[in-house]
Amino acid sequence: MLLMAFLFPLAFYSKGNFFFFLCATLGFVGGFVPPVVFAAAAETVKDRRLHGMVMAVVQIGQNAGMLLGPLVFGLMVEYGGGWEGAFWLLIPVSVGGALAAWAAKIR
C-alpha cells in the first residue's frame, strides 16, 4: 500500500512508455492487496469458530468498496481538483491502509 501511495502521483508526470509501465506496476502491486487482507483476517482471529464470520466481514467490506469506490473517486475527481487532485487524495487512503495493516500485528 505504501508503494502504491508513492506511485499514484507519478502517473501525472510520466509520458509514453513509462506511463504504461507505471499502470502495469500499479495493477501488479494492487493485486497483492486482497490475498494479504484475506490471509491476515484469518490469522488475526484467535477463535477458529469465528473464521467464517471474519471472512464474511472482509468480503462484505471488499464488495462495498467495489460498489462505492468508483462513486467516491468520481466525487473526488469532480470536487477534488480533477484527476490529479483525486489521485493525490488517494495517498492518505493508501498510507492509512498500510498503517491499519501494521497495527493489526499479524502473529
C-alpha positions in Angstrom: 0.0 0.0 0.0 2.8 2.4 0.7 4.4 1.6 -2.6 1.1 2.5 -4.3 1.0 5.8 -2.4 4.3 6.7 -4.0 3.3 5.5 -7.4 0.0 7.3 -7.7 1.4 10.9 -8.2 3.9 9.6 -10.8 1.0 8.9 -13.2 0.7 12.6 -13.9 4.3 13.3 -14.5 5.1 10.3 -16.8 4.7 10.1 -20.5 4.9 7.5 -23.2 6.1 4.0 -22.3 6.8 4.9 -18.7 3.1 5.7 -18.2 2.1 2.2 -19.4 4.8 0.6 -17.2 3.5 2.6 -14.2 0.0 1.5 -14.8 1.1 -2.1 -15.1 3.1 -1.8 -11.9 0.1 -0.3 -10.0 -2.0 -3.1 -11.2 0.6 -5.7 -10.2 1.2 -4.2 -6.7 -2.6 -3.7 -6.2 -3.1 -7.4 -7.0 -1.3 -8.4 -3.8 -3.6 -6.5 -1.5 -6.7 -8.8 -1.5 -4.9 -12.1 -0.8 -3.0 -10.4 2.0 -6.1 -9.0 3.5 -7.9 -12.3 3.4 -4.9 -14.2 4.9 -4.5 -11.5 7.6 -8.1 -11.7 8.6 -8.0 -15.4 9.1 -4.7 -15.2 11.1 -5.8 -12.4 13.5 -8.8 -14.3 14.8 -8.0 -16.2 17.9 -11.1 -18.4 18.0 -11.3 -20.7 14.9 -15.1 -20.8 15.1 -15.1 -17.1 14.1 -13.1 -17.6 10.9 -16.2 -17.8 8.7 -17.7 -14.7 10.2 -14.4 -12.7 9.8 -14.1 -13.8 6.2 -17.7 -12.7 5.6 -17.0 -9.3 7.0 -13.9 -8.9 4.8 -15.9 -10.0 1.8 -18.7 -7.5 2.6 -16.1 -4.8 3.0 -14.5 -5.6 -0.3 -17.8 -5.7 -2.1 -18.8 -2.4 -0.5 -15.5 -0.9 -1.7 -16.0 -2.2 -5.2 -19.6 -0.7 -5.2 -18.8 2.6 -3.6 -15.2 3.1 -4.7 -16.0 4.4 -8.2 -18.7 6.7 -6.9 -16.4 8.2 -4.2 -13.5 8.5 -6.7 -15.8 10.2 -9.2 -16.8 12.7 -6.5 -13.1 13.2 -5.7 -12.5 14.0 -9.4 -15.4 16.4 -9.5 -14.8 18.3 -6.3 -11.1 17.5 -5.5 -9.4 19.3 -8.3 -9.8 16.9 -11.3 -8.0 13.7 -11.9 -4.7 14.8 -10.4 -6.3 16.0 -7.2 -8.2 12.8 -6.9 -5.0 10.7 -7.1 -3.3 13.0 -4.6 -6.3 12.3 -2.2 -5.7 8.5 -2.6 -2.2 8.9 -1.0 -3.6 9.3 2.6 -6.0 6.4 1.9 -3.1 4.1 0.9 -1.0 5.2 3.8 -4.0 4.7 6.2 -4.4 1.1 4.8 -0.7 0.4 5.3 -0.9 1.7 8.9 -4.0 -0.3 9.6 -2.2 -3.4 8.4 0.8 -2.6 10.5 -1.4 -2.0 13.6 -3.1 -5.4 13.2 0.3 -7.1 14.0 -0.3 -10.4 12.5 1.1 -13.3 14.5 
